[in-house]
């Protein structure tokens, strides 16, 4: 009897351009669904306005005059629900590994 063909083949991942990319600090993220099963994740850097003034009232007025916070968009990513769930799992795993390393006194 002949062996059954595998349903899929697993190949290693090669990250093209990984070492050439600049690492940027992400301080803002937004995820939204646009239609059934499709999500858009936007990641950016928030740049709060400069706050000036000696008193709290002057600083508050300075903030109010700024009107908004600028966010430099670093990337926009469209993904399926399955990929979103995989991303959530990857982030949770990374967070758990970090917390365990901190408990052991390593960072």
N, C-alpha and C positions, 0 to 999 in steps of 0.2 A: 504494500500500500504506500502511495506517495505521501510525503510530508506536506502538510497544509502551509501555504504561503503566509508569512506574517502579515497582519493587518496594516502595520506601519513600520517604518524604519526610523530609528532614533539616530540623529546626527549631532555632533558637538556644535556649539555656537562659537562663531568667530566675530568679535565686535569690531567692525570696520570703522576706522577713524577715532576709536576710543581714546588713544593717547594724544591725539591732536586737539581734542575738544578742551576748552577752558572750563574749569569747575566754577560755577557761579552759585552764590548763595540764594536760595529760594526762600522768600519770607511771606509769600502770599500764594494761595491756591484757591481755585474755584472749580467745582465739578457740576455739570448740568446735564440733564437728559434732553435730547432734541427730538427723538422719536422712539418708537418701541425698540428697545434693545440697543440703542446707540447713545453713547455718552461722550461729552467733550470735557477734557481736563485741561485747564489753563493754569500754568505755573508762572509766577513772576516775582519781581523784587519791588517791594513797596518802598517809596521814598517819601517819608513824612516831610511836611513843610518845616522850614526854619522858624522857630518860635523865639521871638524877641520881646523884651520888656522886663522891667525891674519888679513890677508887682504882678500878682496873679491875675488881676483884671487886665493889665496890659498884655500879658501872655495869652489870655483867653481871647482877647480882641484880635491879636495877631493870628491865632488859629482860625478864628471865624472869617477873617479877611482872606485867608488862603483859599478857602472854599472847597478844596478837594485834596486827596492824597494821590500822587502820581504812582502808577504801577508800570514798571517796564516788563512787558511780556517776554518771557524767556522761551516759551514754547506752548503750542496748543496741540493736544493729542486727542484724536477720535478713537474710540474703542467700543467693542461689544460688551455686553453684560459679563460674559465669561472672562474677558481680559480684565475688566474692572475688578471682578472678584479675585483674579490671580494677583493683580497689583495690590489689593487690600491685604491678601494673605502674605505676599512678599514683604510689605511694610510692617505688618504685625510680627512676622518672624524676625526681621531685622531689629525691631524694637525689643523683643524678648531677648535676643542674643546680646544686645547692648546692656540691658538691665542685668542679665546674668554676669556679664563681664565686670560691670560696676560693683556688683556684690562681691566678686572675687578680688576686687581691688585693681582691676585692669581697665584701661580705656583705650 
